[in-house]
Amino acid sequence: MTTTPRKPRLRVGPLASTALIAPVLDVDAVLDDRTTRIIVCCGSGGVGKTTTSAALALRAAERGRHVIVLTIDPARRLAQSMGIEALDNTPRPVVGLEGDQGGRLDAMMLDMKRTFDEVVESQANPEKARQILDNPFYIALSSSFAGTQEYMAMEKLGQLHRDARRTGGADLIVVDTPPSRSALDFLDAPERLSSFLDGRFIRLLTAPARGPARFMTAGLGVVTNALNRILGTQVLRDMQTFVAALDTLFGGFRQRAQQTFELLQAEGTAFLVVAAPEPDALREAAYFVERLTEDEMPLAGLVVNRATQPPESDLDADEALAAMARLTRHGTGTLTAGLLRLHADRSRMVERERLLRERFAAAHPGVPTAVVPALATDVHDLDGLRQVGALLAEG
């Protein structure tokens, strides 16, 4: 399920412009395609995944679809933008949709521990579930173990998809992926967590608590005594009790992880890689595109957020700087000279971003791209999300 990370092929060193233009990402076509039931927005931190996810969900709902948007946003800006006082692990209806297409939008925020609890409660009888939920080792694992948030994001996606298919509810789920330390932790986390829970080390630690007497060999007793000294008797006992209670769920973790991975590979899923027009963000986006391709995930395209808008004047940067120099030399037009300087800086930023996009397109030809200009203010309500959605559709 996992693959060895590779360095992206995007290079940001000197490169002659090839004037290569990527195909335009038709966002509305993706949203209107009723066979598309899941949209996953992924990308490095701070590139606008949450805003993009919410804007796509709102636009799809106002075009007639029943949408659930799942966010894993620690800043909780999504709730504010959608006029909801607080988001939790249950989809909450968003009011204020425009149009008469009959769409609906529900929003929710991942509660990592509650989702883990739901998995346990659905797989174990009440007595065993309570043993697990009250265990100190489980509480620590479900709240802070590396990869748990990513695993539970995919678990919640699987739950929402199964519920939608069973009840005929939402026909589109938009997922805002967790802010990961590396590019696609949320793809690797299910396998990593289930491997940890089913690993030889855990089995070795818990063999005295779970296994028959034949496992109580002298050698294992020495190991257990050493671990008691290192971890403490209570910690080891809690760990043994936890895994003994969870033992019947091990296969379930692996099976669910595999099912979610296959769901992400299915034709009804569309991945959108979100980036900013900066070297590091586009380099990370290149890695996302390559990983998705290697894992046979359906890539819909690239969204470049917060692009600098070109100046209204056709004056290029060199001409603006030359005019500024003439004014400065004659000691006149100080204000005009300052405006010319700002114009030159902006023109150069636009050109720099254009070259970065061309280099990405040269390394990854054929990836449809939507470029969204930077807004003057932060998005804080439905009108702001609606504006972002319109800009996404314009490409």
C-alpha positions as CSV (number, residue, x, y, z in Angstrom):
1,M,0.0,0.0,0.0
2,T,2.9,2.4,0.8
3,T,5.6,3.4,-1.6
4,T,9.1,4.8,-1.1
5,P,9.0,8.6,-1.4
6,R,10.7,10.1,-4.4
7,K,12.1,13.5,-5.0
8,P,9.8,15.6,-7.2
9,R,11.0,16.5,-10.7
10,L,10.0,20.2,-10.4
11,R,13.1,22.3,-10.7
12,V,13.2,26.0,-9.9
13,G,16.6,26.9,-11.1
14,P,17.4,28.9,-14.3
15,L,15.2,27.6,-17.1
16,A,14.3,29.3,-20.3
17,S,10.5,29.9,-20.6
18,T,8.8,27.3,-22.7
19,A,5.5,29.2,-22.8
20,L,3.9,25.9,-22.0
21,I,0.3,26.4,-20.9
22,A,-1.3,23.7,-18.8
23,P,-4.9,22.6,-19.8
24,V,-7.5,24.5,-17.8
25,L,-9.2,22.7,-15.0
26,D,-12.9,22.7,-15.5
27,V,-14.1,22.8,-11.9
28,D,-17.8,22.9,-12.7
29,A,-17.5,19.8,-14.9
30,V,-16.0,18.0,-11.9
31,L,-18.7,19.2,-9.5
32,D,-21.6,18.5,-12.0
33,D,-20.4,15.0,-12.8
34,R,-22.8,12.8,-10.7
35,T,-20.4,9.8,-10.9
36,T,-17.9,11.9,-8.9
37,R,-18.9,11.1,-5.3
38,I,-15.7,12.1,-3.4
39,I,-13.3,15.1,-3.9
40,V,-10.1,15.1,-1.9
41,C,-8.2,18.3,-1.6
42,C,-4.6,17.7,-0.6
43,G,-1.5,19.8,-0.4
44,S,1.1,21.2,2.0
45,G,0.1,23.4,4.9
46,G,-0.9,27.0,4.5
47,V,-1.9,26.8,0.8
48,G,-5.7,27.3,1.3
49,K,-6.9,23.6,1.3
50,T,-9.7,24.4,3.8
51,T,-11.0,27.4,1.9
52,T,-10.8,25.6,-1.4
53,S,-12.7,22.6,0.1
54,A,-15.4,24.8,1.5
55,A,-15.8,26.9,-1.7
56,L,-16.1,23.7,-3.8
57,A,-18.6,22.2,-1.5
58,L,-20.7,25.4,-1.4
59,R,-20.6,25.7,-5.2
60,A,-21.6,22.1,-5.7
61,A,-24.5,22.5,-3.3
62,E,-25.8,25.6,-5.1
63,R,-25.6,23.7,-8.4
64,G,-28.0,21.1,-7.0
65,R,-25.9,18.5,-5.2
66,H,-26.3,17.2,-1.6
67,V,-22.8,17.7,-0.2
68,I,-20.9,17.0,3.0
69,V,-17.7,18.8,3.6
70,L,-15.3,17.2,6.1
71,T,-12.6,19.5,7.4
72,I,-9.6,18.8,9.7
73,D,-8.8,22.5,10.2
74,P,-7.3,23.4,13.6
75,A,-8.0,27.1,13.1
76,R,-11.8,26.3,12.8
77,R,-12.3,29.0,10.2
78,L,-14.6,26.8,8.3
79,A,-17.3,27.0,10.9
80,Q,-17.1,30.8,10.9
81,S,-17.3,31.0,7.1
82,M,-20.3,28.8,7.0
83,G,-22.2,30.6,9.8
84,I,-22.1,27.6,12.2
85,E,-21.3,28.3,15.8
86,A,-19.3,25.1,16.2
87,L,-18.5,22.0,14.0
88,D,-18.2,18.5,15.5
89,N,-18.2,14.9,14.4
90,T,-21.7,15.1,13.1
91,P,-22.7,16.8,9.8
92,R,-24.5,20.1,10.5
93,P,-26.7,21.8,7.9
94,V,-25.4,25.1,6.4
95,V,-28.1,27.7,5.9
96,G,-28.1,30.6,3.4
97,L,-27.6,28.7,0.1
98,E,-28.6,30.6,-3.0
99,G,-30.4,29.4,-6.1
100,D,-33.3,26.9,-6.5
101,Q,-31.4,23.8,-7.6
102,G,-32.5,21.8,-4.6
103,G,-29.0,21.3,-3.3
104,R,-27.9,20.9,0.3
105,L,-24.7,21.5,2.3
106,D,-23.7,19.9,5.5
107,A,-20.4,20.6,7.3
108,M,-18.4,18.8,9.9
109,M,-15.0,18.8,11.6
110,L,-13.1,15.6,12.4
111,D,-13.1,14.7,16.1
112,M,-10.2,12.3,16.1
113,K,-10.8,10.5,19.4
114,R,-14.6,10.3,18.9
115,T,-14.1,8.7,15.5
116,F,-11.7,6.1,17.0
117,D,-14.3,5.4,19.7
118,E,-16.9,4.9,17.1
119,V,-14.7,2.3,15.3
120,V,-14.2,0.4,18.6
121,E,-17.9,0.6,19.5
122,S,-18.9,-0.7,16.1
123,Q,-16.5,-3.7,16.2
124,A,-16.7,-4.9,19.8
125,N,-19.5,-5.9,22.1
126,P,-20.4,-3.3,24.8
127,E,-18.3,-5.0,27.6
128,K,-15.1,-5.3,25.5
129,A,-15.6,-1.8,24.0
130,R,-15.8,-0.3,27.5
131,Q,-12.5,-2.2,28.5
132,I,-10.8,-0.6,25.5
133,L,-12.3,2.9,25.8
134,D,-11.3,3.2,29.5
135,N,-7.8,1.8,29.0
136,P,-5.1,4.5,29.6
137,F,-3.0,3.2,26.7
138,Y,-5.9,3.5,24.3
139,I,-6.7,7.0,25.5
140,A,-3.1,8.0,24.7
141,L,-3.1,6.2,21.4
142,S,-6.4,7.6,20.2
143,S,-5.5,11.2,21.2
144,S,-1.9,11.7,20.2
145,F,-0.3,8.7,18.4
146,A,1.5,9.8,15.2
147,G,-0.7,9.2,12.3
148,T,-4.0,8.7,14.3
149,Q,-5.5,11.9,12.9
150,E,-4.7,10.9,9.3
151,Y,-6.1,7.4,9.9
152,M,-9.3,8.7,11.4
153,A,-9.8,11.2,8.6
154,M,-9.8,8.3,6.2
155,E,-12.0,6.2,8.6
156,K,-14.5,9.0,8.8
157,L,-14.5,9.3,5.0
158,G,-15.3,5.6,4.8
159,Q,-18.1,6.0,7.3
160,L,-19.7,8.9,5.5
161,H,-19.5,7.1,2.1
162,R,-21.0,3.9,3.5
163,D,-23.8,5.9,5.2
164,A,-24.5,7.8,2.0
165,R,-24.8,4.7,0.0
166,R,-27.0,3.0,2.5
167,T,-29.4,5.9,3.1
168,G,-29.3,7.6,-0.3
169,G,-28.2,10.8,1.4
170,A,-25.2,12.9,0.3
171,D,-24.1,12.3,-3.3
172,L,-20.8,14.2,-2.9
173,I,-18.2,14.3,0.0
174,V,-15.5,16.9,-0.1
175,V,-12.5,16.2,2.1
176,D,-10.0,18.7,3.5
177,T,-7.0,16.6,4.3
178,P,-5.0,17.0,7.6
179,P,-2.0,19.3,7.7
180,S,0.6,16.6,7.4
181,R,4.3,16.8,8.1
182,S,5.0,15.1,4.8
183,A,3.1,15.1,1.5
184,L,0.7,12.2,1.7
185,D,0.7,11.1,5.3
186,F,-3.1,10.6,5.1
187,L,-2.6,7.8,2.5
188,D,0.1,6.0,4.5
189,A,-1.4,6.4,8.0
190,P,-4.0,3.6,7.8
191,E,-1.3,1.0,6.9
192,R,1.1,2.5,9.4
193,L,-1.4,2.5,12.3
194,S,-2.7,-1.0,11.5
195,S,0.8,-2.3,11.1
196,F,1.7,-0.9,14.5
197,L,-1.3,-2.5,16.2
198,D,-0.5,-5.8,14.6
199,G,3.2,-5.6,14.8
200,R,5.6,-8.2,16.3
201,F,6.8,-5.8,19.0
202,I,3.2,-5.3,20.3
203,R,2.6,-9.1,20.1
204,L,5.8,-9.7,22.0
205,L,4.8,-7.3,24.7
206,T,1.4,-8.8,25.2
207,A,2.0,-12.5,24.7
208,P,2.1,-13.1,28.5
209,A,-1.3,-11.4,28.9
210,R,-3.0,-13.0,25.9
211,G,-1.3,-16.3,25.0
212,P,-1.4,-19.7,26.5
213,A,1.1,-20.8,29.1
214,R,3.4,-22.2,26.5
215,F,4.4,-18.6,25.6
216,M,5.7,-18.0,29.1
217,T,9.2,-19.1,28.3
218,A,12.2,-18.2,30.3
219,G,13.5,-16.0,27.5
220,L,10.3,-14.1,27.3
221,G,10.1,-13.7,31.0
222,V,13.5,-12.0,30.9
223,V,12.3,-9.6,28.2
224,T,9.1,-8.9,30.2
225,N,11.1,-8.2,33.4
226,A,13.4,-5.8,31.5
227,L,10.4,-4.0,30.0
228,N,8.9,-3.7,33.5
229,R,12.0,-1.9,34.7
230,I,12.0,0.4,31.6
231,L,8.3,1.1,31.2
232,G,7.0,0.4,34.7
233,T,4.7,-2.4,35.7
234,Q,1.5,-0.4,35.3
235,V,2.3,0.9,31.8
236,L,3.1,-2.6,30.6
237,R,0.0,-4.0,32.2
238,D,-2.1,-1.3,30.6
239,M,-0.6,-2.0,27.2
240,Q,-1.1,-5.7,27.6
241,T,-4.7,-5.3,28.7
242,F,-5.4,-2.9,25.8
243,V,-4.1,-5.2,23.1
244,A,-5.7,-8.2,24.7
245,A,-9.1,-6.5,24.5
246,L,-8.4,-5.1,21.0
247,D,-7.1,-8.4,19.7
248,T,-10.4,-9.3,17.9
249,L,-10.3,-5.9,16.1
250,F,-6.8,-6.2,14.5
251,G,-8.2,-7.8,11.3
252,G,-10.8,-5.1,11.1
253,F,-8.3,-2.3,11.2
254,R,-6.4,-3.8,8.2
255,Q,-9.5,-4.6,6.3
256,R,-11.0,-1.1,6.8
257,A,-7.6,0.5,5.8
258,Q,-7.6,-1.6,2.6
259,Q,-11.2,-0.7,1.8
260,T,-10.5,3.0,2.3
261,F,-7.5,2.8,0.1
262,E,-9.5,1.1,-2.7
263,L,-12.2,3.7,-2.3
264,L,-9.6,6.5,-2.9
265,Q,-8.5,4.7,-6.1
266,A,-12.0,4.2,-7.4
267,E,-13.3,6.1,-10.4
268,G,-15.8,8.1,-8.3
269,T,-13.0,9.8,-6.5
270,A,-11.2,13.0,-7.7
271,F,-8.1,14.4,-6.1
272,L,-7.3,18.1,-6.4
273,V,-3.8,19.1,-5.4
274,V,-3.8,22.6,-3.9
275,A,-0.7,24.8,-4.0
276,A,0.5,28.4,-3.7
277,P,2.6,30.0,-6.5
278,E,5.8,29.6,-4.5
279,P,8.8,27.3,-5.2
280,D,8.4,25.2,-2.1
281,A,4.6,24.8,-2.4
282,L,4.8,23.8,-6.1
283,R,7.7,21.4,-5.4
284,E,5.5,19.8,-2.8
285,A,2.6,19.7,-5.3
286,A,4.9,18.0,-7.8
287,Y,5.5,15.3,-5.2
288,F,1.8,14.9,-4.6
289,V,1.1,14.5,-8.3
290,E,3.8,11.8,-8.6
291,R,2.6,9.9,-5.5
292,L,-1.0,10.0,-6.6
293,T,0.1,8.7,-10.1
294,E,2.2,5.9,-8.6
295,D,-0.6,4.8,-6.3
296,E,-3.1,5.0,-9.2
297,M,-5.2,7.6,-7.5
298,P,-7.5,9.6,-9.9
299,L,-6.0,13.1,-10.2
300,A,-8.4,15.8,-11.4
301,G,-6.0,18.6,-11.4
302,L,-4.0,21.4,-9.7
303,V,-5.4,24.5,-8.0
304,V,-2.9,27.4,-7.6
305,N,-4.2,29.7,-4.9
306,R,-3.4,33.3,-4.1
307,A,-1.9,34.2,-7.5
308,T,-0.7,37.8,-7.9
309,Q,-3.1,39.7,-10.2
310,P,-1.4,41.4,-13.1
311,P,-1.3,45.2,-13.1
312,E,-4.0,46.9,-15.2
313,S,-1.4,48.8,-17.2
314,D,0.6,47.2,-20.0
315,L,3.8,48.9,-18.8
316,D,6.3,46.2,-18.1
317,A,8.7,46.2,-15.1
318,D,11.8,47.5,-16.9
319,E,9.8,50.4,-18.4
320,A,8.3,51.3,-15.1
321,L,11.7,51.3,-13.4
322,A,13.2,53.4,-16.2
323,A,10.4,56.0,-15.8
324,M,10.8,55.9,-12.0
325,A,14.6,56.6,-12.5
326,R,13.9,59.6,-14.7
327,L,11.5,61.1,-12.2
328,T,13.9,60.5,-9.3
329,R,16.8,62.0,-11.2
330,H,14.9,65.2,-11.8
331,G,13.6,65.3,-8.2
332,T,10.0,65.4,-9.3
333,G,6.9,63.1,-9.0
334,T,7.9,61.4,-5.8
335,L,4.4,59.8,-5.4
336,T,4.4,58.7,-9.0
337,A,7.9,57.3,-8.7
338,G,6.7,55.2,-5.7
339,L,3.7,53.9,-7.7
340,L,5.9,53.0,-10.6
341,R,8.1,51.0,-8.2
342,L,5.1,49.1,-6.8
343,H,4.0,48.5,-10.4
344,A,7.4,47.1,-11.3
345,D,7.5,44.8,-8.2
346,R,4.1,43.5,-9.0
347,S,4.9,42.9,-12.6
348,R,8.0,40.9,-11.7
349,M,6.0,38.9,-9.2
350,V,3.5,38.0,-11.8
351,E,6.3,36.9,-14.2
352,R,8.0,34.9,-11.5
353,E,4.7,33.0,-10.7
354,R,4.1,32.4,-14.4
355,L,7.5,30.8,-14.9
356,L,7.0,28.6,-11.8
357,R,3.7,27.4,-13.3
358,E,5.3,26.8,-16.7
359,R,8.1,24.7,-15.0
360,F,5.5,22.7,-13.2
361,A,3.6,22.1,-16.5
362,A,6.8,21.1,-18.2
363,A,7.6,18.5,-15.5
364,H,4.0,17.3,-15.4
365,P,2.3,17.9,-18.7
366,G,-1.4,17.3,-19.0
367,V,-2.3,18.2,-15.4
368,P,-5.3,20.5,-15.7
369,T,-4.8,23.7,-13.7
370,A,-7.0,26.4,-12.2
371,V,-5.3,29.6,-11.1
372,V,-7.1,31.6,-8.3
373,P,-6.1,35.2,-7.8
374,A,-5.4,36.4,-4.3
375,L,-8.3,38.2,-2.6
376,A,-8.0,41.6,-0.9
377,T,-9.4,40.3,2.4
378,D,-9.7,37.0,4.2
379,V,-12.7,34.7,3.6
380,H,-15.1,34.9,6.6
381,D,-18.6,34.2,5.2
382,L,-20.6,32.4,2.5
383,D,-20.2,35.3,0.1
384,G,-16.4,35.0,0.4
385,L,-16.6,31.3,-0.3
386,R,-19.0,31.9,-3.1
387,Q,-16.4,34.4,-4.6
388,V,-13.6,31.8,-4.3
389,G,-15.8,29.2,-6.0
390,A,-16.5,31.5,-8.9
391,L,-12.8,32.2,-9.3
392,L,-12.1,28.4,-9.2
393,A,-14.7,27.9,-12.0
394,E,-13.1,30.6,-14.1
395,G,-9.8,28.7,-13.9
